[in-house]
Each structure stands twice: as C-alpha cells, then as structure tokens.
Amino acid sequence: MAAGDGDSLQACEAVERLCRGYWYPLYAYVRRRGHSPQDAQDLTQGFFAALLTGKSLAQADRERGRFRTFLLTAFDNFLHNEHDRATGC
C-alpha cells in the first residue's frame, strides 16, 4: 500500500520491495503462458513500468481483497491489452 503513496522515501522503498518480490513470479506466469524468455522479460518490465507510472497502485484496497490478486488481475489486463495492441484487435 505504501508504494502507491507518492514520492516519499517510504514509497520508493516499497516500490523496490514490490518489484523485487513480484518480478520473477510474474515473469514465470508469462512463461507458463507460452511466451519466450525475451518476450516474457519485456512484458514483465512493461507491466511494472505501466504500473509505476500510472495510478493503479493507489487503487489497491485491502477491503477488496489480497494484493496478490489485485496484481495478477492488473497483469492479466495488461497482457490482454498488449495482445490486442500487437494484433490490431
């Protein structure tokens, strides 16, 4: 939750922990879906870039469920959007 709180030192440290803790599981998730290692790396990095530059983290709410579920849903949406963009749908 602290990662979505702005530009404070606490938020920066929370973002670092978030990226360290979730990068590989999200990368592995994309690999299991059949993407090459390079594509999986690009998609995972792109997701984190979009997540950190947008306001998505501020939308995470403990009352609505686990953060892991929020992150995976956001990642799935990102992957669908990237697929649509790549295929012109």
MOGI-V498614 format. One record per backbone hydrogen bond with DSSP energy under -1.0 kcal/mol. CO is the residue of the C=O (numbers start at 0). NH is the residue of the N-H. E is the energy in kcal/mol with one decimal. If there is no record, write none. Layout:
CO NH E
CO NH E
This chain:
0 3 -1.2
1 4 -1.7
7 11 -2.3
8 12 -2.3
9 13 -2.1
10 14 -2.4
11 15 -2.1
12 16 -2.3
13 17 -2.5
14 18 -2.7
15 19 -2.6
16 20 -2.6
17 21 -2.1
18 22 -1.9
21 25 -2.0
22 26 -2.6
23 27 -3.1
24 28 -1.9
25 29 -2.0
26 30 -2.3
27 31 -2.5
29 34 -1.5
30 33 -2.1
35 39 -2.9
36 40 -2.3
37 41 -2.5
38 42 -2.8
39 43 -2.4
40 44 -2.8
41 45 -2.6
42 46 -2.3
43 47 -2.2
44 48 -2.5
45 49 -2.5
46 50 -3.0
47 51 -2.5
48 52 -1.6
49 53 -1.5
55 58 -1.5
56 59 -1.2
60 63 -1.6
65 69 -1.9
66 70 -3.0
67 71 -2.4
68 72 -2.3
69 73 -2.5
70 74 -2.4
71 75 -2.7
72 76 -2.4
73 77 -2.2
74 78 -2.8
75 79 -2.5
76 80 -2.4
77 81 -2.6
78 82 -2.4
79 83 -2.7
80 84 -2.5
81 85 -2.5
82 86 -2.1
83 87 -1.2
83 88 -1.4
